[in-house]
Amino acid sequence: MRVPGRIVVLSGALLGCACKEAPRVAPQKEIRKPVVAMAPVPTRPFEDGYSVGFDLGRQQAAPRAKLPDPAEVESLAREQAVGQPERTERWERGFAAGYSDGFRNVVTGQK
């Protein structure tokens, strides 16, 4: 059985069209919402301790004085927190940071 030439050419053209590579499309990025595994940490105790420590540090400092040792500041923070259950470890850390900053401001002449 003989196949006419037109059919062979036509079928070759159809096969050639079907083999073209599909146009490339950039993949869309998947938008993910952040996953929060922990509840937000209350910052109020730290802020309260910081303000108390800052004020006390400014009162106890003198211009050009030597900065207190961090261990001394931590000890002072524990003393200030004794007998007051609302003054937690976060409060003590805030107090120590505030005391150091307030003391440093007076020593360096900052306002």
N, C-alpha and C positions, 0 to 999 in steps of 0.2 A: 504494500500500500504506500502510495506516494503522498507526502504532505506538501501542499502548495507553499511556495516561497513567502507569500504574503502572511500566511498564518504563523510561520516561524518568526518572521520579523516582528509581527504584532505581539506574539507571546513573549519575545525577548524584551520588547519595550515595556510591556506590563510588568515583567519580572524586575526590570531595572528600576521602575518607579517604586515598587514595593520594597526594595532593598535600601532605599535612602535612609540615612541616619536621621533620627528624630531630632528636632531642634532642642538644644540644651536650655533648661530653665533652672535658674538659681533656686536652690532649696530655701524654703521659708524657715526662718528661725522660730523655734517654739518659745513662746513667752511663758516663763515660769514665775509664779509668785514665790517670794521668799518663805521658807519654812521656819517658824519660830518654835524652838524646842523648849524654851524657858520663858517664864513670865518676866515682864520688865522689872528691873531692880529699883526699889524705891531709893531716890537720891536725897531725900529730905534729911535723914540723920547726918549724912556727910556734910551737907550744906550748913546745918545748924551747928555742928561741931566746928566747921571751918570758921564761921563768923565769930564764935566765942573765942576760939584760939587766935584768930587774927587780932581781935581787940586786946586780948591779954598779951600777946607778943609785942604789940605796939606800946603797951603800957610798961612792960618790963625791960624794953630795949633802951639802949643809950647810943648816941652817935659814935661810930668807930669802935663799938664793942665787938668782942669775939662772938661769932655765931655759935649757938649751943650745939652740942653733940646730938645727933638723931636719937640715940638711946635715952638721953636726958629728956628730950621732948616727948618721946613715947611714955616714959615714966610719969611725966607731968600730966599727960593725957589720961593715963590710968587713974591718977590721983583725982583728977577733976570728975571722972565718971563714977567714982565709988559712991554707992548708996543711991544711985539713980538708975533704975532699970531701963529707962528709955534711952540712956546713953550706951549704945551698943558698940561693938567693934568698929562699925562703920563711922559712928560718931567720933570715936577715938582717932581713927585715921584722918577724918576731916579736921579735928582739933589740931593734930600734929602738923598737918599741911598748912593750916591757917596760921598757927603759931609761928612756924618757920618763915612764912611769907611776911607776916606782920613784923617780926623781928628784923628780917632782912631789909624791909622797906625803911625802917628807922636807921639802921646801921649804914645803909648806902645813901640815905638822904632823899629817898623817893617819897612821893606823897600818895 
